[in-house]
Amino acid sequence: MKLFSNNRLAGYISLIIAVSFTLAICSILVLSSVTDAFTDVEGGQITEDGIAVPIVMYHSILKNSHLGKYVITPTEFEDDIRYLSEHNYNSITMTDLINYVYNNGDIPLKPVIITFDDGNLNNYLYGQPVLQRYNMKAVISVIGSYTEAFSKAPYPTNDPSYAHVSWDQIKAMHDSGLFEIQNHSYSLHSINKRNGAKRKKGESLESYRNMLTDDIMKLQNKLKDACGITPNTFTYPYGAISSESKEIIKELGFKASLSCLEGVNLINKDKEDVLFGLKRKNRPHGMTSEKFFKRFCP
């Protein structure tokens, strides 16, 4: 039985290549931007500059041979969440952090933010049960074009190695109370001359502003219409940031943004800009939870 047309098969292959390319590029950018700021501050530590809020970055959770810098096992993920729970860390969402800064809200002692990038189906399949067992929450930033592709039957694949969550699954994750949904662009993870959401050399500011606005708002509108969700945080594709992007994102109504720069964030209620370009810590495969967390979440 013929399941896919040649065009659909070609599109499926292109999608898989794009996903692989995304992980490769993000790896390069993170390696080039490591600042190793973890020895100076620990999660939950309060200094004159603010409270330390570590943000952990995950991508995929898989049981197979794709394991590496951006792919960990379900056991490793559960060990991480168990470690945080046993060391009295409290997971918070981006909305919690935004309310703390903008609205004088409260956050618990020893806060931590658990993030997933790209909206991989395996986050839902393997991540949600663990979060539920330990009463933890996570933030997942989805790519609109990938979700669109996996929301149209017949789905390209249900293989957890490549599949992305559909609109219905995003709504289910949101409704569970275990996941907060954020914007990772609609189609800026494609293979083209642009580096993520970054301004191209020679591109006018007006053209860049229009491009970024159109792409981001396309996903904002899709999430609103399909899921009743309005993200308040933009997660930069590949962690690629231009000096002009922050003001554009702020004008679109976002209250925070996530980068791929490594470090622990010191959050001060009096400095709203502190929520833009927030640093994170990528969690690789092959390291115990104790070793990974001990320098910034002891």
C-alpha positions as CSV (number, residue, x, y, z in Angstrom):
1,M,0.0,0.0,0.0
2,K,1.4,3.4,-1.0
3,L,1.3,5.7,2.0
4,F,3.0,8.8,0.8
5,S,3.2,10.6,-2.5
6,N,6.7,11.4,-3.8
7,N,6.2,15.1,-2.9
8,R,5.1,14.2,0.6
9,L,8.0,11.7,1.1
10,A,10.4,14.4,-0.1
11,G,8.9,16.8,2.4
12,Y,9.2,14.3,5.2
13,I,12.9,13.7,4.4
14,S,13.4,17.5,4.2
15,L,11.8,17.8,7.6
16,I,14.0,15.2,9.2
17,I,17.1,16.9,7.7
18,A,16.0,20.2,9.1
19,V,15.5,18.8,12.6
20,S,19.0,17.3,12.5
21,F,20.5,20.5,11.2
22,T,18.8,22.4,14.0
23,L,20.5,20.3,16.6
24,A,23.9,20.6,14.9
25,I,23.7,24.4,14.6
26,C,22.5,24.8,18.2
27,S,25.4,22.7,19.3
28,I,27.9,25.0,17.5
29,L,26.4,28.1,18.9
30,V,26.2,26.9,22.5
31,L,29.8,25.8,22.4
32,S,30.9,29.1,21.0
33,S,29.0,31.1,23.7
34,V,29.9,29.2,26.9
35,T,30.8,31.6,29.7
36,D,31.0,29.0,32.5
37,A,29.3,31.3,35.0
38,F,28.2,28.5,37.3
39,T,31.0,28.7,39.8
40,D,29.9,32.2,40.9
41,V,26.3,31.7,41.9
42,E,24.0,28.8,43.0
43,G,20.3,28.4,42.3
44,G,18.2,30.1,44.9
45,Q,21.1,32.2,46.2
46,I,20.1,35.7,47.1
47,T,22.7,38.5,46.5
48,E,22.5,42.3,46.3
49,D,22.0,41.8,42.5
50,G,19.0,39.6,42.9
51,I,17.9,36.0,43.3
52,A,19.7,33.3,41.3
53,V,17.3,31.4,39.0
54,P,18.9,28.5,37.0
55,I,17.2,27.5,33.7
56,V,17.9,24.0,32.4
57,M,17.7,23.4,28.7
58,Y,16.5,20.0,27.2
59,H,15.8,19.1,23.6
60,S,15.0,15.3,23.1
61,I,14.4,12.3,25.4
62,L,15.0,9.0,23.6
63,K,15.7,5.4,24.3
64,N,17.9,4.8,21.2
65,S,21.3,5.5,19.7
66,H,20.6,9.2,18.9
67,L,21.9,10.0,22.3
68,G,24.3,12.9,22.6
69,K,24.7,16.6,23.6
70,Y,21.0,17.3,22.9
71,V,19.5,13.9,23.4
72,I,19.2,12.2,26.8
73,T,17.5,9.0,28.0
74,P,14.2,8.8,29.9
75,T,16.2,7.5,32.9
76,E,18.6,10.5,32.8
77,F,15.6,12.9,32.7
78,E,13.9,11.2,35.6
79,D,17.2,11.2,37.6
80,D,17.4,14.9,37.0
81,I,13.9,15.6,38.2
82,R,14.4,13.4,41.2
83,Y,17.6,15.2,42.0
84,L,15.9,18.6,41.9
85,S,13.0,17.3,44.0
86,E,15.3,15.7,46.6
87,H,17.4,18.9,46.9
88,N,14.2,20.9,47.5
89,Y,14.2,22.8,44.2
90,N,10.9,24.2,43.1
91,S,10.0,24.3,39.4
92,I,8.5,27.6,38.2
93,T,7.3,28.7,34.8
94,M,8.2,31.8,32.7
95,T,4.9,33.3,33.8
96,D,5.9,32.9,37.4
97,L,9.2,34.7,36.8
98,I,7.5,37.4,34.7
99,N,5.0,38.1,37.5
100,Y,7.8,38.2,40.0
101,V,9.5,41.0,38.1
102,Y,6.7,42.9,36.6
103,N,3.9,42.5,39.2
104,N,5.8,42.1,42.4
105,G,4.7,38.5,42.6
106,D,6.3,35.8,44.7
107,I,8.5,32.9,43.7
108,P,9.5,30.0,46.0
109,L,12.8,29.4,47.6
110,K,15.3,27.5,45.3
111,P,13.5,28.2,42.1
112,V,14.4,26.4,38.8
113,I,13.0,26.5,35.3
114,I,12.9,23.3,33.2
115,T,12.8,24.1,29.5
116,F,12.4,22.0,26.3
117,D,13.2,23.5,22.9
118,D,11.5,22.6,19.5
119,G,8.4,20.7,20.7
120,N,9.6,17.2,20.1
121,L,6.9,14.5,20.6
122,N,9.2,12.6,22.9
123,N,9.0,15.5,25.4
124,Y,5.3,14.7,25.7
125,L,5.7,10.9,25.7
126,Y,8.5,10.5,28.1
127,G,8.7,13.9,29.9
128,Q,5.1,14.4,31.0
129,P,4.8,11.2,33.2
130,V,8.0,12.1,35.0
131,L,6.9,15.7,35.7
132,Q,3.6,14.3,37.0
133,R,5.2,11.9,39.3
134,Y,7.4,14.6,40.9
135,N,4.8,17.4,40.8
136,M,7.1,19.5,38.6
137,K,6.4,21.9,35.7
138,A,8.3,22.6,32.5
139,V,8.3,25.2,29.7
140,I,8.2,23.9,26.1
141,S,8.9,26.2,23.2
142,V,7.4,24.9,20.0
143,I,8.3,25.5,16.3
144,G,5.1,26.3,14.4
145,S,5.9,24.9,11.0
146,Y,6.9,21.5,12.5
147,T,3.7,21.4,14.6
148,E,1.7,22.3,11.5
149,A,3.3,19.4,9.5
150,F,2.5,16.9,12.3
151,S,-1.1,18.1,12.7
152,K,-2.2,17.0,9.3
153,A,-3.1,13.4,8.7
154,P,-1.5,11.2,7.5
155,Y,1.3,12.3,9.9
156,P,4.8,12.1,8.4
157,T,5.9,9.8,11.2
158,N,5.1,9.0,14.9
159,D,8.7,8.0,15.5
160,P,9.7,9.7,18.7
161,S,13.1,10.4,17.2
162,Y,11.7,12.8,14.7
163,A,8.0,13.6,15.4
164,H,6.8,16.9,16.8
165,V,3.7,17.6,18.9
166,S,0.5,18.5,17.1
167,W,-1.8,21.4,18.0
168,D,-4.1,18.9,19.9
169,Q,-1.2,17.6,21.8
170,I,0.0,21.1,22.7
171,K,-3.4,21.9,24.0
172,A,-3.4,18.7,26.1
173,M,0.0,19.5,27.5
174,H,-1.2,23.0,28.4
175,D,-4.4,21.7,29.9
176,S,-2.5,19.2,32.1
177,G,-0.9,22.1,34.0
178,L,2.5,20.4,33.7
179,F,3.7,22.3,30.6
180,E,3.7,26.0,29.8
181,I,3.8,26.7,26.0
182,Q,6.2,29.3,24.5
183,N,7.1,30.6,21.1
184,H,10.2,29.2,19.3
185,S,9.3,30.9,15.9
186,Y,7.1,29.6,13.1
187,S,9.6,28.7,10.5
188,L,13.1,30.2,11.4
189,H,14.5,26.7,11.9
190,S,14.6,26.0,8.1
191,I,17.8,25.6,6.2
192,N,18.4,29.0,4.5
193,K,20.7,32.0,4.4
194,R,19.4,33.4,7.7
195,N,20.8,32.3,11.0
196,G,17.7,31.7,13.0
197,A,16.0,35.0,14.0
198,K,19.2,36.9,13.4
199,R,19.3,39.9,11.0
200,K,21.1,39.1,7.7
201,K,24.1,41.1,6.6
202,G,22.9,44.0,4.4
203,E,19.2,43.6,5.4
204,S,17.4,46.8,6.1
205,L,16.0,47.3,9.6
206,E,12.5,47.6,8.1
207,S,12.8,44.3,6.2
208,Y,14.2,42.6,9.3
209,R,11.4,44.0,11.5
210,N,8.7,42.8,9.1
211,M,10.2,39.4,8.7
212,L,10.6,38.8,12.4
213,T,7.1,40.2,13.2
214,D,5.4,38.1,10.5
215,D,7.1,34.9,11.6
216,I,6.6,35.3,15.3
217,M,3.0,36.5,15.1
218,K,2.1,33.7,12.7
219,L,2.8,31.2,15.5
220,Q,1.2,33.5,18.1
221,N,-2.0,33.5,16.1
222,K,-1.9,29.8,15.4
223,L,-1.5,29.0,19.1
224,K,-4.3,31.3,20.0
225,D,-6.7,29.9,17.4
226,A,-5.8,26.2,17.8
227,C,-5.1,26.0,21.6
228,G,-6.3,29.2,23.2
229,I,-2.7,30.0,24.3
230,T,-0.8,33.3,24.1
231,P,2.9,32.8,24.8
232,N,4.7,35.6,26.8
233,T,8.3,34.4,26.1
234,F,10.2,34.1,22.8
235,T,12.9,31.4,22.6
236,Y,15.6,32.3,20.0
237,P,16.1,29.6,17.3
238,Y,19.7,28.3,17.6
239,G,20.2,31.0,20.3
240,A,21.0,33.4,17.5
241,I,20.3,37.0,18.6
242,S,20.6,40.4,16.9
243,S,21.0,43.6,18.7
244,E,17.7,44.9,17.2
245,S,15.7,41.8,18.0
246,K,15.0,42.6,21.7
247,E,13.1,45.8,21.0
248,I,11.1,44.2,18.2
249,I,10.1,41.3,20.5
250,K,9.2,43.7,23.3
251,E,7.0,45.7,20.9
252,L,5.1,42.4,20.0
253,G,4.2,42.0,23.7
254,F,6.7,39.5,24.9
255,K,7.9,39.9,28.5
256,A,11.0,37.7,28.3
257,S,13.2,35.8,25.9
258,L,15.4,32.7,26.3
259,S,18.9,32.3,24.8
260,C,21.4,29.5,24.5
261,L,24.1,31.4,26.4
262,E,25.3,29.5,29.4
263,G,25.0,30.9,32.9
264,V,22.8,31.3,35.9
265,N,20.5,34.4,35.9
266,L,20.4,36.9,38.7
267,I,16.9,38.3,38.7
268,N,16.1,41.7,40.1
269,K,12.6,43.0,40.4
270,D,13.7,46.5,39.6
271,K,15.3,45.5,36.2
272,E,12.7,44.4,33.7
273,D,15.3,44.0,30.9
274,V,16.9,41.2,33.0
275,L,14.3,38.9,31.5
276,F,15.5,39.3,27.9
277,G,18.2,36.9,26.7
278,L,18.0,34.7,29.8
279,K,20.9,32.2,30.1
280,R,20.4,28.5,30.4
281,K,22.4,25.3,31.0
282,N,22.2,22.6,28.4
283,R,21.8,19.1,29.7
284,P,23.9,16.5,27.7
285,H,23.8,12.7,27.7
286,G,26.3,10.7,29.6
287,M,26.6,12.7,32.8
288,T,25.1,11.8,36.2
289,S,22.5,14.3,37.6
290,E,24.8,14.9,40.6
291,K,27.7,15.9,38.4
292,F,25.6,18.0,36.1
293,F,23.8,20.0,38.8
294,K,26.4,20.2,41.6
295,R,28.0,23.4,40.4
296,F,24.7,25.4,40.1
297,C,22.0,23.5,41.9
298,P,23.8,21.9,44.8
